[in-house]
Amino acid sequence: MNNNVNNIYQDIPEKLKEELIKILIERKGIRIERIVSMGHASPPGYWYDQDRDEFVILLKGGAGLSFEGKDEMTIMKPGDYMNIPAHVRHRIEWTDASEETVWLAVFY
């Protein structure tokens, strides 16, 4: 049993060339990730189409998400969370470029 205390905000570099993804826990049927973005977005024309449901909470920063078939962008700010069912196509349109955007994502 690992009783070490960790912090979700530790080991975040000042500048990120690419989005930083750290798997915090992975067990049968579940994966928990910390995702750090800074001005990152999905590549043009790219849509996430995941095999698992995803619960995501935005802990710091801000982001805009688009969902296929919806005209309005979903804006997320710290404390906002949502569940994205498997195979619901979505993309990240923008993340805050002035500070890191920290997500906690649970894939199940």
Contact map, one row per residue, 1 for C-alpha under 8 A:
111000000000000000000000000000000000000000000000000000000000000000000000000000000000000000000000000000000000
111100000000000000000000000000000000000000000000000000000000000000000000000000000000000000000000000000000000
111110000000000000000000000000000000000000000000000000000000000000000000000000000000000000000000000000000000
011111000000000000000000000000000000000000000000000000000000000000000000000000000000000000000000000000000000
001111100000000000000000000000000000000000000000000000000000000000000000000000000000000000000000000000000000
000111110100000000000000000000000000000000000000000000000000000000000000000000000000000000000000000000000000
000011111100000000000000000000000000000000000000000000000000000000000000000000000000000000000000000000000000
000001111100000000000000000000000100000000000000000000000000000000000000000000000000000000000000000000000000
000000111111000000000000000000000000000000000000000000000000000000000000000000000000000000000000000000000000
000001111111000000000000000000000000000000000000000000000000000000000000000000000000000000000000000000000000
000000001111100000000000000000000000000000000000000000000000000000000000000000000000000000000000000000000000
000000001111110000000000000000000001000000000000000000000000000000000000000000000000000000000000000000000000
000000000011111100000000000000000000000000000000000000000000000000000000000000000000000000000000000000000000
000000000001111100000000000000000000000000000000000000000000000000000000000000000000000000000000000000000000
000000000000111110000000000000000000010000000000000000000000000000000000000000000000000000000000000000000000
000000000000111111110000000000000000110000000000000000000000000000000000000000000000000000000000000000000000
000000000000001111100000000000000000000000000000000000000000000000000000000000000000000000000000000000000000
000000000000000111110000000000000000100100000000000000000000000000000000000000000000000000000000000000000000
000000000000000111111000000000000011110100000000000000000000000000000000000000000000000000000000000000000000
000000000000000101111100000000000011100000000000000000000000000000000000000000000000000000000000000000000000
000000000000000000111110000000001111000000000000000000000000000000000000000000000000000000000000000000000000
000000000000000000011111000000001110000000000000000000000000000000000000000000000000000000000000000000000000
000000000000000000001111110000111100000000000000000000000000000000000000000000000000000000000000000000000000
000000000000000000000111110000111100000000000000000000000000000000000000000000000000000000000000000000000000
000000000000000000000011111001111000000000000000000000000000000000000000000000000000000000000000000000000000
000000000000000000000011111101110000000000000000000000000000000000000000000000000000000000000000000000000000
000000000000000000000000111111100000000000000000000000000000000000000000000000000000000000000000000000000000
000000000000000000000000011111000000000000000000000000000000000000000000000000000000000000000000000000000000
000000000000000000000000001111100000000000000000000000000000000000000000000000000000000000000000000000000001
000000000000000000000000111111110000000000000000000000000000000000000000000000000000000000000000000000000111
000000000000000000000011111011111000000000000000000000000000000000000000000000000000000000000000000000000111
000000000000000000000011110001111100000000000000000000000000000000000000000000000000000000000000000000011110
000000000000000000001111100000111110000000000000000000000000000000000000000000000000000000000000000000011100
000000010000000000001111000000011111000000000000000000000000000000000000000000000000000000000000000001111000
000000000000000000111100000000001111100000000000000000000000000000000000000000000000000000000000000001111000
000000000001000000111000000000000111110000000000000000000000000000000000000000000000000000000000000111100000
000000000000000101110000000000000011111100000000000000000000000000000000000000000000000000000011000111000000
000000000000001100100000000000000001111100000000000000000000000000000000000000000000000000000011111110000000
000000000000000000000000000000000000111110000000000000000000000000000000000000000000000000000111110100000000
000000000000000001100000000000000000111111000000000000000000000000000000000000000000000000000111100000000000
000000000000000000000000000000000000001111100000000000000000000000000000000000000000000000111110000000000000
000000000000000000000000000000000000000111111110000000000000000000000000000000000000000000111100000000000000
000000000000000000000000000000000000000011111100000000000000000000000000000000000000000000000000000000000000
000000000000000000000000000000000000000001111100000000000000000000000000000000000000000000000000000000000000
000000000000000000000000000000000000000001111110000000000000000000000000000000000000000000000000000000000000
000000000000000000000000000000000000000001111111000000000000000000000000000000000000000000100000000000000000
000000000000000000000000000000000000000001001111100000000000000000000000000000000000000011100000000000000000
000000000000000000000000000000000000000000000111110000000000000000000000000000000000000111100000000000000000
000000000000000000000000000000000000000000000011111000000000000000000000000000000000011111000000000000000000
000000000000000000000000000000000000000000000001111110000000000000000000000000000000011110000000000000000000
000000000000000000000000000000000000000000000000111110000000000000000000000000000000011000000000000000000000
000000000000000000000000000000000000000000000000011111000000000000000000000000000000111000000000000000000011
000000000000000000000000000000000000000000000000011111100000000000000000000000000011110000000000000000000011
000000000000000000000000000000000000000000000000000111110000000000000000000000000011110000000000000000001111
000000000000000000000000000000000000000000000000000011111000000000000000000000001111000000000000000000001110
000000000000000000000000000000000000000000000000000001111100000000000000000000001111000000000000000000111100
000000000000000000000000000000000000000000000000000000111110000000000000000001111100000000000000000000111000
000000000000000000000000000000000000000000000000000000011111110000000000000111111000000000000000000011110000
000000000000000000000000000000000000000000000000000000001111100000000000000011110000000000000000000011110000
000000000000000000000000000000000000000000000000000000000111110000000000000011100000000000000000000111100000
000000000000000000000000000000000000000000000000000000000111111000000000000011000000000000000011001111000000
000000000000000000000000000000000000000000000000000000000101111100000000001111000000000000000011000010000000
000000000000000000000000000000000000000000000000000000000000111110000000001110000000000000011111000010000000
000000000000000000000000000000000000000000000000000000000000011111000000111100000000000000011110000000000000
000000000000000000000000000000000000000000000000000000000000001111100000111100000000000001111100000000000000
000000000000000000000000000000000000000000000000000000000000000111110111110000000000000001111000000000000000
000000000000000000000000000000000000000000000000000000000000000011111100100000000000000111100000000000000000
000000000000000000000000000000000000000000000000000000000000000001111100000000000000000111000000000000000000
000000000000000000000000000000000000000000000000000000000000000000111110000000000000000000000000000000000000
000000000000000000000000000000000000000000000000000000000000000001111111100000000000000000000000000000000000
000000000000000000000000000000000000000000000000000000000000000001001111100000000000000000000000000000000000
000000000000000000000000000000000000000000000000000000000000000001000111110000000000000000000000000000000000
000000000000000000000000000000000000000000000000000000000000000111100111111000000000000000000000000000000000
000000000000000000000000000000000000000000000000000000000000000111000001111100000000000000000000000000000000
000000000000000000000000000000000000000000000000000000000000011110000000111110000000000000000000000000000000
000000000000000000000000000000000000000000000000000000000100011110000000011111011000000000000000000000000000
000000000000000000000000000000000000000000000000000000000111111000000000001111110000000000000000000000000000
000000000000000000000000000000000000000000000000000000001111110000000000000111110000000000000000000000000000
000000000000000000000000000000000000000000000000000000001111000000000000000011111000000000000000000000000000
000000000000000000000000000000000000000000000000000000001110000000000000000111111100000000000000000000000000
000000000000000000000000000000000000000000000000000000111100000000000000000100111110000000000000000000000000
000000000000000000000000000000000000000000000000000000111000000000000000000000011111000000000000000000000000
000000000000000000000000000000000000000000000000000011110000000000000000000000001111100000000000000000000000
000000000000000000000000000000000000000000000000000011110000000000000000000000000111110100000000000000000000
000000000000000000000000000000000000000000000000000111000000000000000000000000000011111100000000000000000000
000000000000000000000000000000000000000000000000111111000000000000000000000000000001111100000000000000000000
000000000000000000000000000000000000000000000000111100000000000000000000000000000000111110000000000000000000
000000000000000000000000000000000000000000000001110000000000000000110000000000000001111111000000000000000000
000000000000000000000000000000000000000000000011110000000000000000110000000000000000001111100000000000000000
000000000000000000000000000000000000000000000011100000000000000011110000000000000000000111110000000000000000
000000000000000000000000000000000000000011000111000000000000000011100000000000000000000011111000000000000000
000000000000000000000000000000000000000011000000000000000000001111000000000000000000000001111110000000000000
000000000000000000000000000000000000000011000000000000000000001111000000000000000000000000111110000000000000
000000000000000000000000000000000000001111000000000000000000001110000000000000000000000000011111000000000000
000000000000000000000000000000000000111110000000000000000000111100000000000000000000000000011111100010000000
000000000000000000000000000000000000111100000000000000000000111000000000000000000000000000000111111110000000
000000000000000000000000000000000000011100000000000000000000000000000000000000000000000000000011111100000000
000000000000000000000000000000000000011000000000000000000000000000000000000000000000000000000001111100000000
000000000000000000000000000000000000010000000000000000000000100000000000000000000000000000000001111110000000
000000000000000000000000000000000001111000000000000000000001100000000000000000000000000000000001111111000000
000000000000000000000000000000000001110000000000000000000111111000000000000000000000000000000011001111100000
000000000000000000000000000000000111100000000000000000000111100000000000000000000000000000000000000111110000
000000000000000000000000000000000111000000000000000000011111000000000000000000000000000000000000000011111000
000000000000000000000000000000011110000000000000000000011110000000000000000000000000000000000000000001111100
000000000000000000000000000000011110000000000000000001111000000000000000000000000000000000000000000000111110
000000000000000000000000000001111000000000000000000001110000000000000000000000000000000000000000000000011111
000000000000000000000000000001110000000000000000000111100000000000000000000000000000000000000000000000001111
000000000000000000000000000011100000000000000000000111000000000000000000000000000000000000000000000000000111
